Amino acid sequence: MSDTTLLLVCDDRGSRGELCDQIEGIGARVEEASSRYDLAAIVQEEGCTGAFVAMNGLKKDLDEILFTINDECPGLPVVVVGPGADVDQLTTMLRSRVVCDYIDRPGKNAFADALERMEAEAARPPAAAQGGEAAPQQSGSPIERMVAAVKDGTFQLPALGDTMAKLQEIGDSEHAHIADVETVVGADAALVGTVLKEANSSMFGGKNAVTSLRAACMRLGIPRVLALAREALMKSVLPTKGDVAALAMASWDRGLLSRKIASLLAEDVGIATSAVDDAMLLHDVGELAMLKLLAEALGSKSLSDAEKTQAEGLVAKNHEAVGAMILKSWGMPMELVRLAACHHGQAPRWPETKAQTAMRNLVRICDHAAAWTLGELEDGPDAALLRHVGLSNDRVVAMSMKAMQALEAAA
């Protein structure tokens, strides 16, 4: 481990404590910093290949510290030591340089294992991150090949990611113009068809049918066109053949229902309705991507009931990490990356604003409400969480039924 520099950011009092002893106990170097400015100097001087940031009193500076690391050493794997995170998820996230937390009260073995992963990552960047060719397909069952592709970082959806990033750039711009939308959406005939169909639907259609993308954009408005394009792109990820198609379609339908419920409940929890669209659409992209991987590995073969159960369990366990990895590679805002990474968690893995906490809680509630409405779960959303955000069970049930009716009417 001599080539790895381990950066430790102590609290404002410079307290070393047990953490430093554990790190030094595995023969790793420790450099202390009492502020993000000290950290910047260490990063510049050492040019390290791996970094741990241990947060105590400096939690309020976390985003700026991470910005410093990314600015001085782009691509450097970073782990924030904090409340517990799944080790498999951490490994996956490291391959994509997604910032996450590690474990509470880390021990020597945990640090040693993490350093080995960092060194291996520094020696061999993932093919997906470098734009190189994917590794040869591994042997084993389709499920084993899916898991291997996730852990190796060899799966990618480059065309989808490129278009998603361009749509995000337009949406973030204060000076977006219809011509910008035409350039991106107009390059994909399927997206154009989706937008024209919506513009001529009973909800938006006027006396005369529109036949051009520009006219459709003027009728629908740029935000609606961007939302339609993103949804169509996401749906293109779905496998359409084999046993996995049914699992994927169930996931998609649940996601649409969850998204609609969120739009109806957003203002109840202090979130603008327009803000929930991307969050609800993208937070489960890891689930769709893993099912697509499984479908590709499966080919024409069928899954047994036991294998379906196994696949569902693997997707449930790993889709947050995979989704965060995908959104990071697409250049999505970090708040969406983090939401994908921990939308099932009861506590955040990093400092959150009140708005970010409200969004994460809304996602948890609406995902659960959608699954309950579809009969996939016996119980509705957690009563304590509902009380915490100021929602009643009756309100959630009513909006879930309303959302279901709206989707059925639009089908």
Secondary structure as UniProt FT lines:
FT   TURN            2..3
FT   STRAND          5..9
FT   TURN            12..13
FT   HELIX           17..25
FT   TURN            26..27
FT   STRAND          29..33
FT   HELIX           36..46
FT   STRAND          51..54
FT   TURN            57..58
FT   HELIX           59..61
FT   HELIX           62..72
FT   TURN            74..75
FT   STRAND          78..81
FT   HELIX           87..95
FT   TURN            96..97
FT   STRAND          100..101
FT   HELIX           108..123
FT   HELIX           127..130
FT   HELIX           142..152
FT   HELIX           158..172
FT   TURN            174..175
FT   HELIX           178..185
FT   TURN            186..187
FT   HELIX           189..199
FT   TURN            202..204
FT   HELIX           213..220
FT   HELIX           222..235
FT   TURN            236..237
FT   HELIX           243..265
FT   HELIX           266..269
FT   HELIX           273..275
FT   HELIX           276..282
FT   TURN            283..284
FT   HELIX           285..298
FT   TURN            299..300
FT   HELIX           305..329
FT   TURN            330..331
FT   HELIX           334..342
FT   TURN            343..344
FT   HELIX           354..373
FT   TURN            374..375
FT   HELIX           383..389
FT   HELIX           393..410
//
